[in-house]
């Protein structure tokens, strides 16, 4: 590895602080998406009942129920779509930077995906089996292969993916109904209690339980999350090619229409999804609700995005960007840090509080953790160009040691400019 990246090499990764122009409102949107992912993930980390589709019988107060409804309606199955959309959008920025710098894009992006896969595998085994990084690494191969498709073709592909996934769940619902719905698994509660005992054990027991849960999470990823994430990749890719997030003032009318669609049709679908998961024990109805969610969750996620983007461009724009933007600039570091903190709180790595904190307390922890990350990210980026994990991934992607501290970057830039000026002077004298 060399000490520092050239301008072209810096452009081959995600544009970062000092490594290419960033859109502040896109960073704010990414930070908002990470908050939503935290609210969803912490629910699974705080209670094994969440993972088996049951409400924890130890927390059955009206407040507990209200918090569960709030999380399921407004957060579950929405924010990973938003994050996936931004992955596809950023992919186009990386492509453009590589083309401008004359850098071979594919080898570097493949290294980046390999790095994400390794980080994701470690994350899944050690901290949280519901990791999304490994899924992104695998789906990123498809995005790389399809990088020359036209925006309209990308949108059509996304619509087909969502429609086919929804149709498969409709067929599943029909099949379960014809076979005679057995309802909720009678052993699910016992399984949740067993899992929580393991998660409160030592590191070996925690890792063993994570490995045991991986097969269940892989099943959900393949049948639900991966097709929806890939569809969001393609929508983000199309938006990036169209520079849809570059000039928001030009798209104000579109953003308003997206809000109307998302907060009506999308929200209705979210309520159906929540009712099936929190109230009904009918497996056929639950499969039907997932089919509805596959088609409507993207609308609600898009409405969230339109709202944040409009806020970032309005009278509260500076405040919105100041709060959410720094986290959005170091999302990989913050994502992994969230899982680490939650693992220390809820598993035998630390306090072992799994199953012992009510839903309202879990939500409060999520809000407090994100607030700390917002402050810490802003402090870190005053002195550094990248988050720690972003820096490591960039170093692996570009096979360089890019300057981490802003002072180092300024010195390297000054030295480079001085060298170029000296060479130019010598050439003119010769």
Buried (B, 14 or more C-beta within 10 A) or exposed (E): EEEBBBBBBBBBBBBBBBBBEBBBBBBBBBBBBBBBBBBBBBBBBBBBBBBBBBBBEEBEEEEBBEBBBBBBBBBBBBBBBBBBBBBBBBBBBBBBBBEEBEBEBEEBBBBBBBBBBBBBBBBBBBBBBBBBBBBBBBBBEBBBEBBEBEBEEBBBBBBEBBEEBBEBBBEBBEEBBEEEBEEBBEEBBEBBEBBBBBBBBEEEBBBBBBEEBBEEBBEEBEBBBBBBBBBBBBBBBBBBBBEBBEEBEEBEEEBEEBBEBBBBBBBBBBBBBBBBBBEBBBBBBBBBBBBBBBBBBBBBBBBBBBBBBBBBBEEEBEEBBEBBBBBBBBBBBBBBBBBBBBBBBBBBBEEBBBBBBBBBBBBEBBEEBBEEBBEBBBEBBEEBBBBBBBBBBBBBBBEBBBBBEBEBBEEBBEEEEEEEEEEEEEEEEE
